[in-house]
Amino acid sequence: MTEVVSNSFFSKTRAFFDLTKFRLSSTVVFSGAVGFVLGSTVVNYSMLALFAVAAFLTTAAANIVNQIWEKDLDKLMKRTAERPLPSGRLSVYEAIVFGAICLFTALFILAYFFNLKATGIALLSFLLYGFVYTPAKRKGPIAVAIGALPGAFPPMIGWLAASNQFGLEPGILFAIQFFWQFPHFWAIAWVLDEDYKKAGFKLLPSSGGRDVNSAIQIMMYTVVLLPLCWIPFYLGMTGIHSAMIAMLFGVLFLIQTFHLMRKVNDKAALQLMFGSFIYLPIVQISYLIDKI
């Protein structure tokens, strides 16, 4: 009996853990932590850890709302069929309660230990992702632009939590992550296009789907990253070394988009997708190294 209870407890705990989309949420936390460090005059690592908890819980809550909305659609896609809700490992009620606990705990931490500016943007991010972006995914590529807003908020929220000040600095951190998301999301949408079609998701920018027009639009958004990467240096947020690294990896990222335009196939899109995974953390780590 004890072993049965233990296994049941472990299975349920694992299901709640999976519901948070831990790997995705962790990347969001890292982006937020970068903003926090850049916005700090002197980094308080205890407060940074506390902020990371709040950022993770906010992101987890948004992911939970997303999965509640899409539980029936997730059953249709091989990639998502085993998630906690479509697989029946958790009920919608359990997900709602857990998501509410995550959200209110995160907002309390941000409001009590940090400031209302960071709290307000975090709440806005949650609402946009959970209740605007998620239902828009079946409407068309406008969903990517909507989703890029909450996706770009984490470094801004981190800066606000550390400094309590709006300005050009958190704005440029937002802009870099905002424009990066278009090639990132569209590369993923290209690779997973067949699976997405089963759920009625229409995310690629061209009405022709995986065609040269989509590839051209991916390239156009990637070009914007090249001038943006220099602005943190000119604002005195970081040094020249990180600007040069960001430029180098931005050029390499752009070359991958030209490769996709030339090949127009899944292999080139997959390479671009992995390139997008590499670009942002490399740039953000270089900013941290310059700051420290």
Phi, psi and omega in degrees: 000316180299320180294322179296314179298319180297315179296320179296317179297317180296317181297318180292318178298318179297322180295318177296321178298314179297327181297333181284349187051064191306314183295315178297314180298325180293324177293325176294318178300318180299315179299319177296320179295324176299313178299321180297313181295315180295329181274356182267136171290312172229127185285123173264107189289334175293317178290326177298317179296319179294319177298320180300321177298314180296319180296318179296315182293322177297314180295318178300317180298318178295319178296324180293316177300317178304316183287330176293314178303318192256016186301321180284326178288325180299332179295336185276344185249133182301321184295332188242357187298334183264011175297160187305321183281308179296333180277350179084008179289335175225151175270163177299321179300315179298321180293319179297314181297314181296317179297319179295319178298315180299312184296310184291327175294317179296314181294324177297314180300313182294319182286321186279317186263343183238254182202168184286335178295311178297321180297315182296317180292323178297317178295318178299318179300315179300314183293318180296316182290313187284324191242355177241304181298313186302308179291338181286345184298337180265358181270326181153184184295348175302335179300327181294318178296320178294315181293334179292337179293300177296332178292336181262353182289329187309310179295328176293317179298319177299315178300314181296320180298324182278323189247339184060028184228124168284167178159188179296325185299305177293334178294320181286326175298320176297314185296317180300313182288329179297308184288331177298329186291335181293305175297327180295306182295318184289328174295317177297315181298326178294311182296322184258019187304316182297317179294317181297324181297329179298329180262000179081018179280132181235090189249338181290145189288336181263143177295341178276000178075237183279073180229181184294331178295320175297317180298320179296317180293324175300316179298318184298320179288330179290325179302323182300331182295334185295308176289328181298326186293343180272340187296319176303325177293314181292334177276355180080015180283325183221180181260181183291330183296316180291327178296319179292320177296316179298322178294315181300310182288333174294319177295317178297320177298317180296319178302322179296326178291324176294325177297319177295319178298325182281318184271321182050054179218171184294325181297316179294323178293322178295319177297319178295321179300314178293326176298323179291325177295327182278319188304303188296310180297325178297314179298315182292321177296321178295324175297318179297316181298317178297319181294315184289000000 
